[in-house]
Amino acid sequence: MNDLFGFTRDVIKDRYALRTPSGFVPSRVPGWSRATVVVQISEGMGARFCQLLAAFEPGGQGRGNTGAFEFVAYVLSGECRAEVGGKSIALAAGGFAYVPPEQEFCFSDAKGGARLLLFQKRFEALAAVGKPALLFGNEREVAGKPFLGNDDARLQVLLPDQPEFDLAVNIFTYQPGATLPFVESHIMEHGLVMLEGQGIYRLDADWHPVQAGDVIWMGPYCPQWFVAMGKTPARYIYYKDVNRSPLG
């Protein structure tokens, strides 16, 4: 059965947003060529960071300088080459790179329908600890640990949990029926992409069915909760801001 005309699961509110692939519209972003770029989350909806999805064509590339910003790039599918700070590395699906401020970068040599997810924010320096260093890795190298003792909800922390980092990017995997243990409400905001499976997300006082490919923005103090549903595990990758004073 086809969707009704004018129907969408997309919701944009002051405290959260749910975006679905059927509503994605590409943008022309300087530095990205032969790539379809979707700005999934930005300041335009009230967020304090930007989240992009770049789908490469053969020969596509993305290049530039981070300037005052930093980002984490995560390969959703396929593979590409990352050249940053004089280093060059091939990133396959599940691979990621943390790129600090004031760095020239280039993502190129895309293969296998490469799709790249980027979380970008303005770096907030902390004089006592300095600036984080360039970092490459792959989720396969990061063990999933039970979240608050629950073996059915496992968390992979991709970036070092150290004070110089003012952002974190994690992957949550839920077995069918597993949930967040309580409704969270906190100062951190999130950008999230469903990687696999499906479930129900509570956002503020609303309940939304979600599935692979969906995108969620959660503003500070937005009540949030998730339950995995269906017959297969549900996985999502998400960003949050960390390790800085709430006083600015």
Steps between C-alpha positions, in 0.01 A plus 500: 500500500638839402530781755219750495574824316642756740581244769834508683645373825724809512446725802689823577439648844678742731649223717547217252476395136439171323611486138446211261677418171184563297525869590875552447589776254862535376696823552798644315776515760832668409789255471284198417491389137334202333330431831140534611507685832201519734513741795313287750535725807615861526459828688199564278295266723654627824794262532847612607675261260464377142444146372557412134453192285721481189435230238789483254484437128808341335774761509323703766683679777460736793780737596559811707640635825328450834591852614344567842296181473564129560320195371459126521453318169353148504476272195148363476566283194764439232846643551701814436841649566555766767796737470545719806801666657748325272350158569311286249286204596233284337175495695257213448147473635509559875820703470515846652725803529513780756633814329603787732483873421732669250554186290499454124297193408399304191272199464532336159550172309145394587400142424203272552241775531688680777284700740657722763331638812650812658440661838642855503522755782694809600790390720491629857857525626589408856835659582593250767497200266567632148359382167420135411717328241395351168355153551403211271325178596232245418200397707614136472795592722273643773343253740134542581440519874174432685322828569434531873547125531255402223655245260216560252588869461867544414691826450810558285689822582692598186699798633722506810314603814748777576444868593666642188210361293190721509292252301429130513376259232363164613317200354214335690387145416174365645372145484128475414298621797793677669452859614674799646464435873322830573375816328807722471498880517838678500700804391663317208343512155508211253516434130408140419474268199326163514744250348297179520170368624202687634332610819306772676663825612343722761591863427367760743140383561464335156554143378644421156564176311853511358702279266836477324587825321298728726667804658419655839607828659445533875552841660622550857260367763271335247361186674608194301456123513531209256378141467621262225224312323479234231700181461849645444726725710470877470813714472556874491798734499472828685686821585500695825686801639703427814769620744432874498354737757128574467585864573678531164 
